[in-house]
Amino acid sequence: CCCTTANKILLVVFLVLLILAILFGNLLTLAVILGTKHFRTPQGYLKASLAAADLAVGAFVVPLSVYAEVYLMAGESAPRWVVHNSQSVSFHPCTVIGPIFAGCTLVSITTIFLMTIERSIAVLRPLHKDSVITRKRTSILIVLSWLGSFFLAVSPLVFSRKIVLEYNTCSRMCNYALGTIGEFPSQAWNILLIFPAFDFTLLGGTVAINIISLSSIRQHSKRRKHLAEAECQKASKPTFSDIKAAKTIGTLTVAFTASFTPIAVFLVGYVLGNEWCNFSFFAFWILTTNSCCNVIIYSVRDHKFRLCAQ
């Protein structure tokens, strides 16, 4: 990436604006969901979990990058933790920020997967929705998704001493890396590939379930054109709000898949020995920018959410 003074200033301005957008958007989402009785549903709890994960990215991950870049512009020498990895420094900020970013990313895709499951039941089995999808079960699944995601985020550090965390000057972010220079060990290679394997497994399942749900919605819409109004409103049919929510989840899935794919491509290339400095910068920050997009999707797709936000 270019390192001229003008580009560095533009980068810092972009990061600061991104922090404000992430914090404002997700705090607004939490305020609407927690402050409005209409949204205190299992789906609302899942949206709140997704907003909390995105909020953590804006509150912890991006500010560290801003601090590092401002320090590098203003100071004559870089902080020791910017130059060295977590093995060489007694306390390295990336040992905290790196797992937070990885964990929140995993929470996001897990939550989108759970939201897709919840909407598919509402669309495909509307009579069973209230008995199967409860607030208690949803809350338990949310807690398990957070615990499992952060365990997976720290697993490379726990199961391999050759993997460390560092502030990468290409991506301008805390990344997993090798502790020693040399050929990438096969064990570390396998551990690091857990992230794209896990995410794309869930993303693949999410896309498949969305296709089934949207196909059912399409068939239902065709039937409505040929049936009388009273016949359309049978209790066995999904409600209009359920259909609209399913389409919203489909939009979330497409947005997250598009933002995560460059990271997966970069990670596979990295373990094969490619540095891809410029590409890594855009890949990581495209994914990070996704943290402020969900509130826009809700506002566009959900009229009630838009009114409550206003």
Secondary structure by P-SEA (a helix, b strand, c coil): ccccaaaaaaaaaaaaaaaaaaaaaaaaaaaaaaaccccccaaaaaaaaaaaaaaaaaacaaaaaaaaaaaaacccccccccccccccccccccccaaaaaaaaaaaaaaaaaaaaaaaaaaacccccccccccaaaaaaaaaaaaaaaaaaaaaaaaaccccccccccccccbbbbbcccccccaaaaaaaaaaaaaaaaaaaaaaaaaaaaaaaaaaaaaaaaacccccccccccccaaaaaaaaaaaaaaaaaaaaaaaaaaaaaaaaacccaaaaaaaaaaaaaaccccaaaaaaaccaaaaaaac
